[in-house]
Amino acid sequence: MNPLLLFLIPILPLFGGVINVCFGSRLPHRLVSGLSVAAVSGSFLLATLLWPLGSGEGTRVVLFSWLKSAGFQADVGILFDPLAAVMTLMVTGVATLIHLYAAGYMAEDESPARFFALLNLFVFAMLCIVLADNLLFLFLGWEGVGFCSYGLIGFWYRNSKNASAGRKAFIVTRIGDLFFAIALLWLFSAFGTVMIEQINARVAELDPLLLTGLTLLLLGGACGKSAQLPLMSWLPDAMAGPTPVSALIHAATMVTAGVYLLCRMFPLVSLSPTGMAAIALVGALTALYAASCALAQREIKRVLAYSTMSQIGYMFLAVGVGTVSGAMFHLLTHAFFKALLFMGAGCVIHLAGGENDIYRMGGLKEKSPQVFWLFLVGILCLAGTPLTGGFFSKDAILLTAFAAGDGFYATLWGIGVLTAGLTSFYSFRLLYLVFFGTARQAGQGHAPSPLMLWTLPPLALLGLCTGLLNLPHLFGGHEWLTLWLGQPMAEMLPVGTEIGLLFLMLIFFVGGWVIAHVRYRTFPGDEQAGWRSFLLSGWQADRVYELILLRPYRAICRFCWQGGDKALIDGVMEGLARLCLHWGDYVRRLSNGQVAFYLQGFAWGLLLIVGWFLLASVK
């Protein structure tokens, strides 16, 4: 099996994107979407066939040297190890189903070539992040994901709200990218290389304070891409993009990039206790923050957006408590059920006649039982229903946090359990408001296309069964994913303690469901409480940023413009210009066209010259 075939995994989506960019506008709609689907599905088949290359230490292969100067070298190389193999298979598999779904969802759109080109390039950029063997190549994919997200979120740019959402995502994530870029340069300065394996092998050489600084910088970069506190405000607004874009960003690509970066650099970040605590704290607080915001959201995709932010918080918590396998386990299960939920939301919006407000829906269970049952599977996984994939992956993270032992991590465990209860509540709230009760939508709606519907069952099956990948010993499993990734087994809790903790989490799950059932089984009418407005606006995060960042920035810019540019620079330049005009006007008067005036000037000039020579001769 030729390892060079690994390069075809990212190249195929790149090829599909380039073809659609160059020739897509001249091709039939079906050919454009078919080419895009074929490119990504080809990557998925290759990732499946080449899976054995990822076992053990993995396979590293170099295509060519990208940059080479004065001892610095960056290759276009692939590192296909157990971590990359799992991530590649998930990204290409979920992206294939989303591309198929998009072919049906965007069938009537007027710009299919632009859409599918960006979608293919988005997958290519994400695969560069996953497969890169050095940080510079990874950073290329990191920036590519940001650029493509800007184009896809603002795809319907004629609506100014959509265009603003694209710009917001691009700008906010650039802040995180700056932290990552500083960390990259700092690592190169410390080690003289950007090779990931070499850096991870030599991290013990670094000073503890330097390790902490690098870990916090990597955390800042990860927070930008994964929408964690405080760089989280772009994600809910990203729902302005088409639903397939929301599914791809939230399930398989962009928001998981930050988690993957921390897992890839785990040998470095794990040596900094302060950095690990910061990662865990950011994850726990983001999970709680986002879950609280989801309680009051009215738009179906914004509920799912905040749920994504919350679930990514669990993954950060997992990295912070030292379980890479736990983070990857939840990343995989979340990818499947969240893609299912977003794609199901697109079907719901079609059934509701384009309505996004869940308070204007209702009664859709009778309208489309198939969509209801598939959406229910996603809700059960998101809520952490026992024996679903979401239950096992979330449970593994919380048990590891509890096993950490000290008061700090015990507090984070408590936040995680509370967040699980809130997740159960807002998940079933969403289900009841959309599918139960009487129809409240104004439009009649229409059934989603078969291509949209039949991409959902594979995701439902994967969401339910992915828990088997890392089934804990308590349930008769052998934690296959942990063994595949070569990670140490989590600290074993006493069986009685573990069962007690599982029972406690079950209480929170059932409590969330019961409260949602009592409150929303029948439509309660519009809810206008003041606290709902606070949560609906995301804790007024945008207003806070406006007060502490944007207004001071505008004030400084206004001072530089009016005080510096207009008053100082323009004042000096305009003053010099006026002085030149004044002297120019005086000189102009000497040229009046009168011969007698010129002769007089000549005589005076001659007199001055003669006088000068006379004075010189006297001296």
N, C-alpha and C positions, 0 to 999 in steps of 0.2 A: 504494500500500500504506500504510494508515493506521498510523503508529507507535504510536498508542494501543492497538492490538491487542496490543502487547507486555505490557500489564498483565494480559491474560487468562492469560498463562503461569503466574504465581504465583496468580492469583485462582481458577483452576479447581480446583487441589488444596485451596485454602482453602474453597471452596464445598462440595466433596465432604466435607471433614472436618466442617464445621459441620452439614451435613444429617445425617450419621451421628451426630453428638453429640446433635442435637435429636430426631431421629425414628428413628435406626437400631435402637433396641431394639424398635420396633413393626414393622419391616420384615423380610421373609424374608431368610435368610442369603445367598442368591444375589444378591438385589437390593442388599444392603449391599456385598458384594464387587464386584459389577458396577459400582455407582456409583463406588466408589473407583478401580477400574481405568479407567473411562471418563474420570474427571477427570484422571488423570495422563497417559493416552494422548492426551487432547486437548491437554495442554500440550506433549507431544512433537511432535504434528503442527503446532501453531502455531510451535514453535521451528524446525521444519524449513522451514515456509513463509516465515517471517520472517527466515531466515538472511541474505539479501542486505543487510538493514539493519545487520548487524554488520561489514560490510566497511569498509576504510579507517579513518577516524576514528570510525566507529560512529555510533549514534543515541542522543541523550539526549532523553527525554520526561518531563514532569512531570504528575502527575495533580492534585495539590493541595499547598498548603503545610501541612505537618504542625505545625511549631512556628515562631512568628515573634514575637520580642520583643527590643527594645533592640539592634537591629543583628544579632541572631542569627536565622538562618533554616535550617530543615531541611525539605526537601521529601520527599514520597513520589514519588520519581523513579527512573527506570530508566536505566542506562547500558549499552547493548547494543553493546559494541565487540567486536573479534575475540576477546579473552580471554573475555569473558562469553558470547559466542555459542558457542564451543567447549564451555565448561563447562556451559552450559544444555542443549545438545543431549545431552551425556553424562549429566547428572543425570536428565533426563526420560526418555531412552531406557532406561537401565539400571533406573530406578525403575519404568517400565512393565512390564518383564519380571519384576521382583521382585514387583510387585503381582499379576500373573497367577499367578506361582508361589505366592504367599501364599494366593490364592483356593483352590488345591488343598490346600496344606499345612495351612491352618487350617479346613478344611471341617467338622471335627467339634468345633471349639472352642465353648465356651458363651458367649463374649463377643465375637462378631465385630464388633459396632458399635464398641466401645471400641478394638479393635485397629486396624481400618481407619481410624477417625477419627484416631487418633494417627499412623498411617502417612502419611495424606494431609497432616496438619499438619506432619509432619516434612519432607516434600518441599517444602511451602510455605515453611517457615523456611529451608531450604537455598537455595531460589530467591531469597529476599530477600537472602541473603548474596551470591549470585552477581550479581544484577542491580542491587543498590543503587548509587545514584550519590553517596551520602554516607555517612560513617562511622557516623552515628547510626542511620540506617535499616539499615545493615549490622549494627550491634550488636543491633538488635531481632531480626533473624534469627539472629544468633549465640546470643542467649539462648534464642530459641525452639527451636533445635536441642537445646540442653542440657536444656530442660524436657521435650521430647518423648522424648529418649533416656532420661530418668529413667523416664517412664511405660512405654516399650517394653521396656527392659532388665528392669525389675521387673514385667513384664506378668502373669506367673504369681506374684503377690505372696503367695499363701497359703503358698508355700514361703519360709521366712525367708531362705534363702540367696539366692534371686532378689531379694527386697526389699532385702537388704543390698547386693547388686551394683548395683542402681539408685541407691541412696543414695550409694554410693562414687563412681560415675561422676559424679553430680551435684555432689558436694562437691569432688572433685579438679579437675574442669574449672572450677569456680567460682574456684579459685586463679588459673588462667590468665586467666579473664575479668577478674579484678581488674587484672592487668597491662595488658590491652587497654584497659580503661576509663580507667586513668591515662594511657596513651598518647593516647587520644582527647581527653581534657580538655587535655592538654599541647599537642596539635596545635592545638586550638581557641584556646588561650591565645596561641600563637605566630602564628597566621595569621588569627584572627578568623572562620574558616569551617570547616565539616566536609565540604565538597565534595571528593571524592577527586581529581578532575581539577585543581582549583585548588591543592590541597596539593602534588600531585606536580609541578606546574609551577613551584612557588616554593621547593622544598626547598633549592635552592642558597643561599638567603638565611640558612639556619640555621648556627649555630656548629657546628664538627665535633664537639665534646664533646656538644652537645645532640642532634645526629644519632645519635651512638652510643647515648646513653641511650634515645632513642625506638626505635631499631632493636632494642635488647635487650628493651624492654618489649613490642614487637610480637612478638618471638621468644618471650617468655614466654607471651603469649596464644596463639600458634600451637601451642606445646608442649602446652598443656592440651587443646585440641581434637584435636590430631593424635597424642596419646599418645607424645610424645617425652620423653627424659630431661630433667628428673627427674620429670615429671608423667605417667608412663606406666602406673602400676600398675592403673588402672581398666580398661584395655582387655581383658586376658585374662578378668577376672571378668564383663565384659559379655556373655560367651557364655551367661550364664544366660537371656538372652532367647530368644524363638522364632527359628528359623533364618532366616526372611525378614528379621527385624530385624538379625541379624548381617550378612547380605549387604548390606543397605542402609547400615548404619553403616560397614562396612569398605570397600565398593566405591565408592559414589556420593556419599555425603553427609558425615557428621560428621568423619571423620578426614582428609578432603581439604580441609576448611575452612581449616585452618591453613596448608596449602601455598598455597591460593588467596589468602589474606590477604597472604602474603609476596610472591606474584607481583603482586597488585594494587597493593601499595605498593612495588614494586621500585625505581622512581625514587628513593624515599627511602632504602631500606635499602642500595642499591648505592653510595651516596656515603660509607658508613662502612666502611672496610677492617676495622676491629675487629669491627663488627657482622657483616659478611659472613663473616669467619673463624669467629665464634661460631656462626653458622647452619650452616656447613659441618661444624664440629666436632661439634655436637649431632647432626646427621644421621648422620655416619659412626659415631659411638660408639653411637647408638641402633640403627643397622642391625646392628652387630656384636653388641651386647648381646642384641637380640631373636632374632637368628639362633642364637646359642648357647643361648638358652632353648628354642627350638623343637626342638633336638636331643633333648631328653629328655621332651617332653610326651607324655602318654598319651591325652588326650581329643582327638578329631579336630578339634573347633572351636578348641581352644586352640592347636594347632599352627598353624592358619590365622590365629588372632589374632596370635600372635607374628610370623608371616610378614608380616602387614599392617604391624605396627609397624616391621619391618625395611625393607620396601619404601618406606614413608613416609619413613624415614630417608634413603634414596637421593634422594627428591625434595627434602628439605631440603639435602642435599649439593649437588644441582644448583643450587638457588637460591644457595647459598653460594659456588659457583664461578662464578656469573654467567650461567647459562643458564636463563632462564625457559622457553624452548621445550623444553629437556631435561626440566625438571620437569613441564611440562604433558604432554609426550609420554609420560613414564612414568606420570603420573597417569591418562591415558586408557587405556593398555594394561593397567595394573594394575586399573582399574575393571572391565574386561571379564573378565579371567581370574580375578580374585578373586571377583566375583559368581558366575561359573561354578563355582568351587571350593566356595564356601559353599552354593550351591544343590545342587550335587552331594553335599556332605556331608549335607544334609537327606535326600536320596534314599538315601544309604548308611545313615543311622540308621534309616530305615524298613525297609530290607532286613535290617538286623541286629537287628530286633525292639526298637528303642529303645536299643540299646547305643551308648555314646559312647566307650568305651575301645578304642583301636585294637589293644591286645594281646588283646582279647576278640572280635576280628573275624576276618577271613581267609576266603578262598575265594569272595569276592563276585564275582569275574570271571565265574565260571561261572553264578552266580545271575542276573546282569543284565549281559550284554556291552555293552548300550547305555550304561549308567551308567559302566562301566569306560572305554570309549573316550572319552566326553566328559570324564570326570575326568582321564584321561591327557593330554588336550589342555591342561587347566588346569595340570597338573603340569609339562608341558614348557615352558609359557610362564613359570611361576613360576621354574623352575630356570634359565631363560635359554638354552634349547636354540637352537642356531644357526638363523637364518631365521624364528624366531617373533617376535611383537610384543615380548615381554618381553626377548628378546635385543637387538633394535635399540635399545630405549629405555634399557636399563641400560648398554649399550655406549656410547651417546652421552654419558651422564653421566660414566662413568669416563674416557673419552678426554678430555673437557673438563677434568676434575680433573688428569689427567696433564699436559695442555698448559699448566696454570697455572704450572708450571715450578719453583717454589721447593720447599724441603724440607718445609715444612708441608703443602702440598697434595699433594706426592708421598707423604707418609705417609698422608694421607686416601685417596689413590688405592689404596695398598697395603691399607688396611683394607677398602675397597670390594671389591677383588679377592678377599681372603680371605673376606669375607662372601658373595660370589657362590659360592665353593666350598662353604661351609657350607649355603647355600640349596639347592644341588644335592643335597647329602647328605640333608638332612631332608625334601626334597620326595619323593625316591625312597624314602626310609625309610617315609614315610606311604603311598605307593602300594603297596609290597610288603606291609606289615603288614595293609592293609585288603583288598586284592584277591587276593593270592597265598596259597599254602599251603592248609591245610585249615581248614574252618569251626570257629571256636572260640566263637562266640556261643551263649548259652544259649537265647534265644528263636528262633522260626522266622522272624519278620519277615513283611513283605508288600511287594508291589511298589508303588512310588510311583504316584500318579495320573498319567494322561496329561498333565494340565495342568502338573504339575511337570516331567515329562520333556521336553516339547516347547518349554519356554522355554530349555532349555540349548543346543541347536544354534546359535542366532544368536549367543550369547555365545562359543561355541567358535570360530565362524568369525571373529568380530571380534577375539578374542584372538590368533588366528593371523595375521590380515591387517592389523592396525592398524599394524604396522611400516611399511607402505607410505605412511602419512601423513607420515612424516619420514625417508624412506629416504635414507641418506647417499650422497654422491657416489661413494664407493668401490664401492657396489653399484649404481651407475647411477641413483640417485635425485636429486631436486632439493630435498629438505628443504622440502616444501610447508608443513608446519605452522609452521616458523620464518618463512617468508615471509608466511604469513597473519597471524601475530602481530606482524609488523613488527619482529622481533628481528634483531640483527646475526648474521651467520653465525659459527659457532664457528671458533676459530683452527685452520687446517688444519695437521695434522701431515704430515710426509713419508710417502709411501705405504708405504715399507718399515717405518717405525716403527709406523704404524697396523696394518699386517698382523701385525707382531710382537706387538703388544699384544693383538690379537684372538686370535692363536694361544695366548698365555699364558692368556687368559681361557677359551679352549676347554680347555686342560689342566686348569684348576681345575674346570670343569664336568664333564669326563669323570672326573676323579679323585673328585669327590663321588659321581657315579653308580656308579662301580666299587666304591667302599667300601660304599655302601648295598647294592649287588647282592650282594657277598660276604657281608655281615653279615646281611641280612634276606630274601634270596631264599627261604630256608627259615626258619621261625619259630624264633628263638633262645631262646624261653622268657622268663619275666619277668626283667628286668634290675634289680638292686637296688644297684648301686654307689653309694658315697657321693656322688660328684660329680654323679650323676644327680639325687639329692635336692636338691642345691644349685641345679642348673639348673631342675629341676621347679618349685621355689618362686620362680623369677625372681630368682635371686641373693639370696634372702632380703630382697627390697626392702621388703615389708610389715613385716618384723621391724625393719629399719633405721629405717623411718619411725616405727614404734612406739617405738623407743629414743630417737631424736633429736627427735621432734616430739610424739607423742601422750602419752608418759609425762610429759615436762616440762609439757605443757599441762594434763594432769590434775592434776599436783602444784600448779600455779599456781591452778587452779580450786578444788582442795581447800583451799588456803590462804585464798583469797578467801572461800570458803564458811564454813569453820570459824573462821578467824582474823578475817576481816573482817565477814562477815554475821552469823554466830552469836555470836562472842565480843564484837565491838565494837558493831555496830549493834543486834543483839538484846539484848546486855547492857545498853546504855544505855537502850534503850526499855523493857525489862523492869524496870530499876532505877527509872526514872521512874514506871512503873506501880505498882510496890510502894510508892513514896513517896506517891503519890496515894491508894492504898488505906489506908495507915497514917493519913494526915491525915483521910481520909474517915471512918475508924473513930472517930477522936478526936472529930470534929465530930458524928458520929452519937450519941455518948454525951450530948451536950448536949440532945438531943431525946428525953427519957425519959418524957414525958407527965405529969409531976408538977407541979401548979399551984404548990405552995409553992416548988419549985425555980425555976420561971419567974419568980415574984415576987421571989425573992432575986436572980436575975440582973437583973431590972428595977431593983431598988433599987441594986445595985452600979453599974449603968450610969448611973443618974440621979446617983449620988454622983460618978462620974467627970466627968460633964458639968458639974455645979455647981463641982467643984474646978477644972476647966479655966477656967471663966469667972472664978472668983475670982483665979486666978493672972494671967489676962490683965488684970484691972482693977488689980491691984497694980502691974504693969509700966507 
